[in-house]
């Protein structure tokens, strides 16, 4: 029987976190195909959520508070505590279907070149109820044989190997601690030679009408997107117009504003200028230390066809020892 560590980062959201955990513990295959270590990494300042979870789940979960606040810090905290070699990060506003975790295990076992796997994220409640959160039309995927590769997995729900997660340095809890952590982790996985795989049998529902969350009750969420895209472009040296998919991604996020979209980008950078200035020397230091095995740019994995083919071809042997110990 396989052992899995499910890490649930949370902030407040008492009722929703309880529902998310209830659904995880109701998963098909639990106790037959796999056992779960469920770690709740709670970023809430008070003990209301802690008391509620202890009252409901008692010894069924491992409760922890990260020393540093932030979504990336919470996820890294959970990964450090985890004992299993397979990690599943599941945000506290995600609701898994009955077979999601079982299908996750099957996907990791069947896709020999996958450094991490993700799947369908569907909105639940709100004005986008039933629509895809991810993948969206701008999220590029390429199928080779029976495996579909994705340029990015955006951290709502992602499964990986603990050894791989540690090799790439985990989530960036300095520059991308409050948002953008999945985008940054995705490109570092590819650059280290650990492909990201999309499997449509992995289905989670992203609950919109729930307390907390970086995108909720924010007047201008596009400001944060502008900041993230600028920082990712700078960190991964996207500095000219040959990176068409990155350009298309910027367009996809801002074309809905029409001509005003140009202003929204500048406005977002202006609103986050202090943070951007503080982040620059940190990113400069990181760039000097970078020694990528594959020099992919953010969201331009499939644009480098030869490099992509080399990466995918080498991935199975690169992951062989890790997989042998688990499967």
C-alpha positions in Angstrom: 0.0 0.0 0.0 1.4 3.4 -1.0 1.9 6.2 1.5 0.9 9.7 0.6 1.4 13.0 2.4 -1.4 15.6 1.6 -0.5 19.1 2.5 -3.3 21.6 3.1 -2.2 25.2 3.5 -4.9 27.3 5.0 -5.8 30.7 6.3 -9.0 31.1 8.4 -11.7 29.3 6.3 -12.9 27.1 9.1 -16.0 25.6 7.5 -14.3 25.2 4.1 -11.1 23.7 5.5 -13.2 21.1 7.3 -15.2 20.3 4.2 -11.9 20.0 2.2 -10.5 17.6 4.7 -13.8 15.6 4.9 -13.6 15.0 1.2 -10.0 14.0 1.3 -10.8 11.4 4.0 -13.7 10.1 2.0 -11.5 9.3 -1.0 -12.0 6.0 -2.8 -9.0 3.7 -2.2 -8.1 5.0 1.2 -7.0 2.1 3.4 -7.0 -0.2 0.4 -4.7 1.3 -2.2 -3.0 4.0 -0.1 -2.7 5.5 3.4 -2.7 9.2 4.0 -0.7 11.5 6.2 -2.7 14.8 6.2 -0.8 17.9 7.2 -2.6 21.2 7.8 -0.3 24.2 7.6 -2.3 27.0 9.2 -1.4 30.6 8.6 -4.2 31.9 10.8 -3.1 34.2 13.7 -5.5 33.0 16.3 -6.4 29.4 17.3 -10.0 29.2 16.1 -9.2 27.0 13.1 -6.8 24.9 15.2 -9.5 24.3 17.9 -12.1 23.5 15.2 -9.8 21.0 13.4 -8.6 19.3 16.6 -12.2 19.0 17.7 -13.3 17.4 14.4 -10.3 15.3 13.3 -8.1 14.9 16.5 -5.3 12.4 15.6 -6.3 12.1 11.9 -4.3 15.2 10.9 -1.0 16.7 11.7 -1.5 20.4 12.6 1.3 22.9 12.2 1.8 26.6 12.1 4.6 27.9 9.8 7.1 30.3 11.4 6.7 32.6 8.4 3.4 33.8 7.0 2.5 33.3 3.4 1.1 30.6 1.1 4.5 29.4 -0.2 5.9 29.3 3.4 2.9 27.3 4.5 3.4 24.8 1.7 7.1 24.5 2.4 6.4 24.0 6.1 4.1 21.1 5.3 6.6 19.5 2.9 9.3 19.6 5.7 7.0 17.8 8.1 5.9 15.2 5.6 7.2 11.6 6.0 6.0 10.2 2.7 7.9 10.2 -0.6 4.8 11.4 -2.5 3.6 14.9 -1.7 0.1 16.2 -2.7 -0.4 20.0 -2.2 -4.2 20.7 -2.0 -5.3 24.3 -1.2 -8.0 24.6 1.5 -10.5 26.0 -1.0 -10.2 22.9 -3.2 -12.7 20.0 -3.1 -11.5 16.7 -4.4 -13.8 14.2 -6.1 -14.0 10.6 -4.8 -11.4 9.3 -7.2 -9.1 12.3 -7.4 -6.4 11.0 -5.0 -6.5 7.5 -6.3 -6.2 8.8 -9.8 -3.3 11.0 -8.7 -1.4 7.9 -7.5 -2.2 6.1 -10.7 -1.0 9.1 -12.8 2.3 9.3 -11.0 2.8 5.5 -11.4 1.8 5.4 -15.1 3.7 8.5 -16.3 7.3 7.6 -16.0 8.6 11.0 -17.1 6.4 13.1 -14.7 8.2 15.1 -12.1 4.8 16.4 -11.0 1.2 15.9 -12.1 -1.9 18.2 -12.1 -5.3 18.0 -13.6 -8.6 19.8 -14.1 -9.5 22.7 -11.8 -13.2 23.6 -12.1 -14.8 26.6 -10.4 -17.6 25.9 -7.9 -20.0 28.7 -6.9 -19.7 32.3 -8.1 -20.4 33.7 -11.5 -18.0 31.1 -13.1 -19.5 28.1 -11.5 -18.8 25.0 -13.6 -16.2 26.7 -15.8 -12.5 25.7 -16.0 -10.2 27.6 -13.7 -7.3 25.6 -15.2 -6.4 24.7 -17.8 -7.4 27.8 -19.7 -7.1 28.5 -23.4 -3.7 30.1 -22.9 -2.3 27.1 -21.0 -0.3 25.2 -23.5 -0.1 21.4 -23.5 1.7 19.0 -25.8 1.0 15.2 -26.0 3.8 12.8 -26.6 2.6 9.2 -26.8 0.2 8.7 -23.9 1.5 11.6 -21.8 0.4 15.2 -22.0 2.9 17.8 -20.8 1.9 21.2 -19.3 4.1 24.3 -19.2 2.8 25.2 -15.8 0.7 23.8 -12.9 -0.7 26.6 -10.8 -0.6 25.0 -7.3 -4.3 24.6 -6.6 -3.7 20.9 -6.6 -0.3 19.3 -7.5 1.4 16.0 -6.7 5.1 15.4 -6.8 7.9 13.4 -5.3 9.4 14.8 -2.1 13.0 14.2 -3.4 12.3 16.2 -6.6 10.6 19.0 -4.7 13.6 19.3 -2.4 16.0 19.2 -5.4 14.5 22.2 -7.0 14.4 24.1 -3.7 10.6 24.0 -3.0 8.4 27.0 -3.3 10.0 30.5 -3.4 8.8 31.9 0.0 10.7 35.2 -0.5 9.7 36.8 -3.8 6.6 34.6 -4.6 5.4 34.0 -1.0 1.9 35.5 -1.4 1.1 34.6 -5.0 2.8 33.3 -8.2 4.4 30.5 -6.3 3.1 27.8 -8.7 4.3 29.7 -11.8 7.8 30.0 -10.4 8.0 26.4 -9.2 6.8 25.2 -12.6 9.6 26.7 -14.6 12.2 25.5 -12.1 10.9 21.9 -12.5 11.3 22.1 -16.2 14.7 23.7 -16.0 15.9 20.9 -13.6 14.6 18.3 -16.0 11.5 17.2 -14.2 8.5 17.6 -16.6 5.0 18.6 -15.6 2.2 16.3 -16.7 -1.5 17.0 -17.1 -3.9 14.2 -16.4 -7.6 15.0 -17.0 -8.7 12.3 -14.5 -7.4 14.4 -11.7 -10.4 16.7 -10.9 -10.7 19.3 -8.1 -13.3 22.0 -7.6 -12.1 25.5 -6.7 -14.7 27.1 -4.4 -15.0 30.8 -5.1 -17.6 31.9 -2.6 -15.5 31.3 0.5 -13.7 33.5 3.0 -10.0 34.5 2.5 -7.9 34.0 -0.6 -5.6 36.3 -2.4 -8.0 36.8 -5.3 -11.1 37.4 -3.3 -12.4 40.8 -2.3 -9.5 42.5 -4.2 -10.6 45.5 -6.3 -7.8 45.1 -8.8 -6.4 41.5 -8.9 -4.8 42.4 -12.3 -2.3 44.6 -10.4 -0.8 41.5 -8.7 -0.7 39.6 -12.1 1.2 42.5 -13.6 3.7 42.3 -10.8 4.2 38.6 -11.0 4.6 38.6 -14.8 7.3 41.3 -14.5 9.2 39.4 -11.8 9.0 36.1 -13.7 10.1 37.7 -16.9 13.1 39.3 -15.2 14.0 36.2 -13.2 14.0 34.0 -16.3 15.5 36.5 -18.8 12.5 37.2 -21.0 13.8 40.4 -22.4 12.8 40.6 -26.1 9.8 40.0 -28.4 10.7 36.5 -29.6 8.8 34.8 -26.7 5.4 34.7 -28.3 3.6 32.6 -25.7 4.7 34.9 -22.9 3.3 37.8 -24.9 0.1 35.9 -25.5 -0.2 35.2 -21.8 0.1 38.9 -21.0 -2.5 39.6 -23.6 -4.9 36.9 -22.2 -4.8 38.6 -18.8 -5.2 42.1 -19.9 -7.0 42.2 -23.3 -10.4 42.2 -21.5 -9.7 45.8 -20.4 -9.3 46.9 -24.0 -6.9 49.8 -24.5 -7.1 50.5 -20.8 -5.2 47.2 -20.3 -1.9 48.9 -21.1 -2.6 51.4 -18.2 -3.6 48.6 -15.9 -0.2 46.9 -16.4 1.6 50.2 -15.6 -0.7 50.8 -12.7 -0.1 47.4 -11.3 3.7 47.8 -11.5 3.4 51.2 -9.8 1.2 49.9 -7.0 3.8 47.2 -6.3 7.0 49.2 -7.1 8.4 49.1 -3.5 8.1 45.3 -3.5 9.6 45.0 -7.0 12.6 47.2 -6.0 13.1 45.0 -2.9 12.8 41.8 -5.0 15.3 42.9 -7.6 18.6 42.3 -5.6 17.1 39.0 -4.4 16.4 37.9 -7.9 19.8 39.1 -9.1 21.4 36.9 -6.4 19.3 33.9 -7.5 20.1 34.4 -11.1 23.9 34.3 -10.4 23.4 31.0 -8.7 21.2 29.4 -11.3 22.7 26.5 -13.2 19.7 25.1 -15.1 20.1 21.8 -16.8 17.7 23.1 -19.5 17.6 26.8 -20.0 13.8 27.1 -20.5 12.1 30.5 -20.2 8.9 30.9 -18.3 5.9 29.6 -20.3 8.2 29.0 -23.3 8.9 25.3 -22.7 7.3 24.1 -25.9 8.8 26.9 -27.9 12.2 25.3 -27.5 11.3 22.0 -29.3 14.8 20.5 -29.3 15.4 21.3 -25.6 11.9 20.0 -24.8 12.5 16.7 -26.6 15.9 16.3 -24.8 14.3 17.0 -21.4 11.4 14.5 -21.9 13.7 11.8 -23.3 16.1 12.0 -20.3 13.3 12.3 -17.7 12.5 8.6 -17.3 16.0 7.6 -16.4 16.4 10.7 -14.2 13.4 9.6 -12.2 14.1 5.9 -12.2 15.7 5.5 -8.8 13.0 7.6 -7.1 10.2 5.6 -8.7 11.8 2.2 -8.0 11.8 2.9 -4.3 8.1 4.0 -4.3 6.5 1.7 -7.0 
